[in-house]
């Protein structure tokens, strides 16, 4: 079995410190890079690898680990800072239902639209909980 002539051509794209013995081979991927490549955290390593390889040219030197690390650094540096977290007032189930009822009766709408209106008003409710309460009110209205 042969050996790589250029060890820089073997690269692992993924999280740093997954295995300390392999760290020298890793081009590190971090969660904030998701903003640059899109998708879920589950697919982040693959998306970053796709982006890095698309940025690398046909020149074999651009596929070296050192070059891919530089590209990953540029990608990470280009990520905008996260938006400040908005603090909204939490609501009880009864308060959420009181918000939903008049709006759902006034015009046919979706839970998603009403949740957006609720959040825009400075209030908060978790999406699944809101949908459940919305469905309860919709069922009450049909009976």
C-alpha positions as CSV (number, residue, x, y, z in Angstrom):
1,X,0.0,0.0,0.0
2,X,1.3,3.4,-0.9
3,X,1.7,6.6,1.0
4,X,0.4,10.1,0.0
5,X,3.1,12.1,-1.7
6,X,1.6,15.2,-0.3
7,X,0.0,14.8,3.1
8,X,-1.6,18.2,2.6
9,X,-4.0,16.6,0.1
10,X,-5.8,14.7,2.9
11,X,-8.3,16.8,4.7
12,X,-11.1,16.3,7.1
13,X,-13.8,19.0,7.1
14,X,-15.7,19.0,10.4
15,X,-15.6,20.0,14.0
16,X,-12.2,20.5,15.7
17,X,-11.3,18.3,18.6
18,X,-13.6,15.4,17.4
19,X,-10.4,13.3,17.7
20,X,-7.2,15.0,19.0
21,X,-5.1,12.5,17.0
22,X,-6.6,13.8,13.8
23,X,-6.7,17.6,14.6
24,X,-3.8,18.3,12.2
25,X,-5.9,17.0,9.3
26,X,-9.0,19.0,10.2
27,X,-10.3,22.1,8.5
28,X,-12.5,23.3,11.4
29,X,-16.3,24.0,11.0
30,X,-18.2,26.0,13.6
31,X,-21.9,26.5,14.0
32,X,-21.9,30.2,13.0
33,X,-20.7,29.2,9.5
34,X,-24.3,28.0,9.0
35,X,-25.3,31.6,8.3
36,X,-22.9,31.6,5.3
37,X,-23.9,28.3,3.8
38,X,-27.5,27.8,4.9
39,X,-29.2,24.6,5.9
40,X,-29.4,22.9,9.2
41,X,-26.6,22.2,11.7
42,X,-27.0,18.5,10.8
43,X,-25.8,19.2,7.2
44,X,-23.3,21.9,8.1
45,X,-20.1,19.9,7.6
46,X,-21.2,18.8,4.1
47,X,-22.4,22.3,3.1
48,X,-19.1,23.9,4.2
49,X,-17.1,21.2,2.3
50,X,-19.2,21.9,-0.8
51,X,-18.6,25.6,-0.5
52,X,-14.8,25.2,0.1
53,X,-14.5,22.9,-2.9
54,X,-16.5,25.2,-5.1
55,X,-14.2,28.1,-4.1
56,X,-11.1,26.0,-4.8
57,X,-9.9,26.2,-8.4
58,X,-8.8,23.4,-10.7
59,X,-5.2,24.2,-9.7
60,X,-4.2,21.2,-7.5
61,X,-2.5,23.5,-5.0
62,X,-5.9,24.9,-4.0
63,X,-7.0,21.6,-2.7
64,X,-4.2,21.5,-0.1
65,X,-5.4,21.6,3.5
66,X,-3.6,24.9,4.1
67,X,-5.5,26.5,1.3
68,X,-8.8,25.0,2.4
69,X,-8.1,26.3,5.9
70,X,-7.5,29.8,4.6
71,X,-10.8,29.6,2.6
72,X,-12.6,28.4,5.7
73,X,-11.2,31.3,7.7
74,X,-12.5,33.7,5.0
75,X,-15.9,32.1,5.1
76,X,-16.0,32.3,8.9
77,X,-14.9,35.9,8.8
78,X,-17.6,36.8,6.3
79,X,-20.4,35.6,8.6
80,X,-22.3,38.6,10.0
81,X,-22.6,38.8,13.7
82,X,-25.8,37.3,15.1
83,X,-28.8,39.5,15.4
84,X,-29.6,40.7,18.9
85,X,-32.0,38.4,20.6
86,X,-35.5,39.9,21.0
87,X,-37.0,39.6,24.5
88,X,-40.7,39.1,24.4
89,X,-43.3,38.8,27.1
90,X,-44.4,35.2,27.8
91,X,-48.1,34.5,27.8
92,X,-50.3,31.9,29.5
93,X,-52.5,29.6,27.5
94,X,-55.6,31.7,28.3
95,X,-53.8,34.9,27.2
96,X,-52.8,33.3,23.9
97,X,-56.3,32.0,23.3
98,X,-57.7,35.5,24.1
99,X,-55.3,36.8,21.4
100,X,-56.3,34.2,18.8
101,X,-60.1,34.2,19.2
102,X,-61.1,37.6,17.9
103,X,-58.5,37.5,15.0
104,X,-59.5,33.9,14.0
105,X,-63.2,34.8,14.0
106,X,-62.7,38.1,12.1
107,X,-61.0,36.5,9.1
108,X,-59.8,33.1,8.0
109,X,-56.1,32.9,8.7
110,X,-53.3,30.5,9.6
111,X,-51.6,29.8,12.9
112,X,-48.3,30.9,11.3
113,X,-49.7,34.4,10.4
114,X,-51.2,34.9,13.8
115,X,-48.1,33.8,15.6
116,X,-46.1,36.3,13.6
117,X,-48.6,39.0,14.6
118,X,-48.3,37.9,18.3
119,X,-44.5,38.1,18.2
120,X,-44.6,41.4,16.4
121,X,-46.7,42.8,19.3
122,X,-43.8,41.9,21.7
123,X,-45.3,38.8,23.1
124,X,-44.0,35.2,22.9
125,X,-45.3,31.7,22.5
126,X,-43.5,28.6,21.4
127,X,-44.6,27.6,17.8
128,X,-46.0,24.1,18.6
129,X,-47.9,25.4,21.7
130,X,-49.4,28.2,19.7
131,X,-50.4,25.8,16.9
132,X,-52.1,23.5,19.4
133,X,-54.0,26.4,21.0
134,X,-55.0,27.7,17.5
135,X,-56.3,24.2,16.6
136,X,-58.3,24.0,19.8
137,X,-60.0,27.3,19.1
138,X,-60.6,26.3,15.5
139,X,-62.3,23.1,16.7
140,X,-64.4,25.0,19.2
141,X,-65.6,27.4,16.5
142,X,-66.7,24.5,14.2
143,X,-68.8,22.7,16.9
